[in-house]
Amino acid sequence: MAFALHDYTEKCMLGFIDHYPHLRSFLREFHIEPLIKEDIDAMAISFKKTADECSMELDTCTMKVDLSHLGISGGVCVDNRLIERIVGYPIIARKDKNQRDICRCVESIDIGTYESCLNGCIYCYAIKGNYNTAKFNRSKHDKDSPMLIGEVDKDAVIKEREMKSLRTDQLSMFY
């Protein structure tokens, strides 16, 4: 996959399955146990070799798994510096308070919803082990509705979320 995407990709984030309590029984059913350090290092070395061959930067998602001894930095998935480079102006963004403490991503808004994906990944925290609920929710999708699942009707609860621009016009000698 890296070789197919190398002309369009400059950075790859490496993450490992979190064994959340609600997923443990499903993971055990497929004999997926938490990885030991030697296995993590072996996989990371392989990913790093491929990333280097494809001229891609490889970072880990969070510093939870420290691979700096292999030349792999702890990165940021939602990266304000990358966003600034893409949009062409500086932004003021803080760490996302809705993420785990160890996460270093800047504030963002997830446009998805739990129990809606049909990919069937058993390690996915967003399905919470209930694929049938995801199938049911997906069946309620209306492509013409402004909602991801269902339609706007008299019982629908729609909450407006205050949006603010993160763009800053403050000049910086470093940007």
Secondary structure per residue as TSV (DSSP state, phi and psi in degrees):
chain	resnum	aa	ss	phi	psi
A	1	M	-	360.0	-40.8
A	2	A	H	-60.6	-40.7
A	3	F	H	-66.0	-35.2
A	4	A	H	-71.2	-30.0
A	5	L	H	-100.9	-3.2
A	6	H	T	-59.9	-27.7
A	7	D	T	-75.8	-13.0
A	8	Y	T	-119.5	1.4
A	9	T	-	-132.7	131.6
A	10	E	S	-112.1	-17.3
A	11	K	E	-143.0	139.0
A	12	C	E	-125.6	134.8
A	13	M	E	-101.2	129.4
A	14	L	E	-105.1	123.9
A	15	G	-	-133.9	159.8
A	16	F	-	-122.5	153.9
A	17	I	-	-59.4	129.9
A	18	D	-	-89.6	127.3
A	19	H	-	-87.1	70.9
A	20	Y	-	-61.3	147.2
A	21	P	T	-52.3	-40.4
A	22	H	T	-74.4	-6.1
A	23	L	T	-107.0	-15.1
A	24	R	H	-56.7	-43.3
A	25	S	H	-65.7	-38.8
A	26	F	H	-66.3	-41.1
A	27	L	H	-66.0	-42.1
A	28	R	H	-62.8	-36.8
A	29	E	H	-57.3	-31.1
A	30	F	T	-102.5	15.0
A	31	H	T	59.7	36.7
A	32	I	-	-99.9	109.3
A	33	E	-	-108.4	159.9
A	34	P	-	-56.0	141.0
A	35	L	-	-75.1	148.0
A	36	I	-	-92.1	160.5
A	37	K	H	-54.0	-41.5
A	38	E	H	-62.5	-39.2
A	39	D	H	-68.9	-41.5
A	40	I	H	-61.2	-47.1
A	41	D	H	-61.2	-42.7
A	42	A	H	-62.6	-44.2
A	43	M	H	-65.1	-42.3
A	44	A	H	-63.1	-40.2
A	45	I	H	-61.4	-42.6
A	46	S	H	-64.6	-46.0
A	47	F	H	-62.1	-41.2
A	48	K	H	-63.5	-42.5
A	49	K	H	-59.4	-47.6
A	50	T	H	-64.6	-44.4
A	51	A	H	-60.0	-43.2
A	52	D	H	-62.5	-42.0
A	53	E	H	-64.0	-28.0
A	54	C	T	-98.6	7.8
A	55	S	T	55.3	41.6
A	56	M	-	-110.0	144.5
A	57	E	E	-79.5	139.4
A	58	L	E	-121.7	121.5
A	59	D	E	-124.8	159.4
A	60	T	E	-93.9	151.0
A	61	C	E	-79.0	112.9
A	62	T	S	71.8	172.6
A	63	M	S	-98.5	11.5
A	64	K	S	-55.9	-40.7
A	65	V	S	-110.8	108.8
A	66	D	-	-86.9	112.3
A	67	L	-	-116.6	21.4
A	68	S	G	-61.8	-28.8
A	69	H	G	-65.8	-13.5
A	70	L	G	-106.3	7.1
A	71	G	T	81.6	20.4
A	72	I	-	-114.0	116.8
A	73	S	E	-83.0	159.5
A	74	G	E	-79.2	123.3
A	75	G	E	-110.7	-165.0
A	76	V	-	-134.9	120.6
A	77	C	S	-71.9	-51.1
A	78	V	S	-97.7	93.8
A	79	D	-	-103.3	115.6
A	80	N	H	-61.4	-35.2
A	81	R	H	-66.1	-41.2
A	82	L	H	-65.9	-43.1
A	83	I	H	-60.2	-44.8
A	84	E	H	-59.9	-41.3
A	85	R	H	-65.5	-39.6
A	86	I	H	-70.3	-45.5
A	87	V	H	-82.3	-20.4
A	88	G	T	87.0	16.3
A	89	Y	S	-152.9	158.3
A	90	P	-	-73.2	150.7
A	91	I	B	-126.2	156.9
A	92	I	-	-109.0	106.4
A	93	A	-	-135.4	135.8
A	94	R	-	-99.7	170.5
A	95	K	B	-57.9	140.0
A	96	D	-	-71.5	113.4
A	97	K	T	-72.1	-11.9
A	98	N	T	-90.2	0.8
A	99	Q	S	-102.1	169.8
A	100	R	-	-58.0	153.6
A	101	D	T	-57.3	-34.6
A	102	I	T	-75.0	-17.1
A	103	C	-	-72.8	138.4
A	104	R	-	-111.4	11.8
A	105	C	-	-66.8	149.6
A	106	V	B	-83.6	163.8
A	107	E	-	-55.0	138.8
A	108	S	-	-155.4	170.6
A	109	I	-	-120.5	122.4
A	110	D	-	-80.8	126.7
A	111	I	-	-96.2	4.0
A	112	G	-	-90.9	-172.0
A	113	T	-	-150.6	149.9
A	114	Y	S	-62.2	156.1
A	115	E	S	56.8	45.0
A	116	S	-	-133.9	-13.8
A	117	C	-	-89.4	138.4
A	118	L	-	-105.1	13.3
A	119	N	S	-66.6	-27.1
A	120	G	-	79.6	20.3
A	121	C	-	-68.2	119.9
A	122	I	T	-70.3	-17.4
A	123	Y	T	-92.4	2.1
A	124	C	-	-74.9	125.0
A	125	Y	T	-70.1	-21.0
A	126	A	T	-82.8	-17.0
A	127	I	T	-89.3	-28.4
A	128	K	T	57.6	31.2
A	129	G	T	77.7	10.1
A	130	N	-	-120.9	80.6
A	131	Y	H	-65.3	-32.5
A	132	N	H	-63.9	-37.4
A	133	T	H	-65.7	-38.9
A	134	A	H	-63.4	-41.7
A	135	K	H	-62.6	-42.5
A	136	F	H	-63.5	-47.5
A	137	N	H	-61.1	-41.1
A	138	R	H	-63.9	-33.5
A	139	S	H	-67.7	-21.0
A	140	K	T	-87.7	-2.5
A	141	H	-	-65.8	134.5
A	142	D	-	-123.6	113.4
A	143	K	T	-60.9	-20.3
A	144	D	T	-94.5	-2.4
A	145	S	S	-87.3	147.2
A	146	P	S	-75.2	-7.4
A	147	M	S	-97.1	150.7
A	148	L	S	-68.3	-40.9
A	149	I	S	-124.9	125.4
A	150	G	S	88.2	-169.2
A	151	E	-	-123.0	161.8
A	152	V	-	-79.9	115.2
A	153	D	-	-133.1	-172.9
A	154	K	T	-64.4	-23.8
A	155	D	T	-93.8	-5.4
A	156	A	-	-68.6	139.3
A	157	V	-	-110.5	114.3
A	158	I	-	-116.6	122.6
A	159	K	-	-107.2	127.6
A	160	E	-	-75.7	136.2
A	161	R	-	-110.6	125.9
A	162	E	-	-64.5	128.8
A	163	M	-	-112.5	137.0
A	164	K	-	-132.7	145.7
A	165	S	-	-73.8	139.8
A	166	L	-	-96.6	1.4
A	167	R	B	-69.2	138.9
A	168	T	-	-122.8	140.4
A	169	D	-	-99.5	4.4
A	170	Q	-	-65.0	123.4
A	171	L	-	-72.5	146.5
A	172	S	-	-134.8	138.6
A	173	M	T	-78.4	-4.5
A	174	F	T	-104.4	-3.4
A	175	Y	-	-98.8	360.0
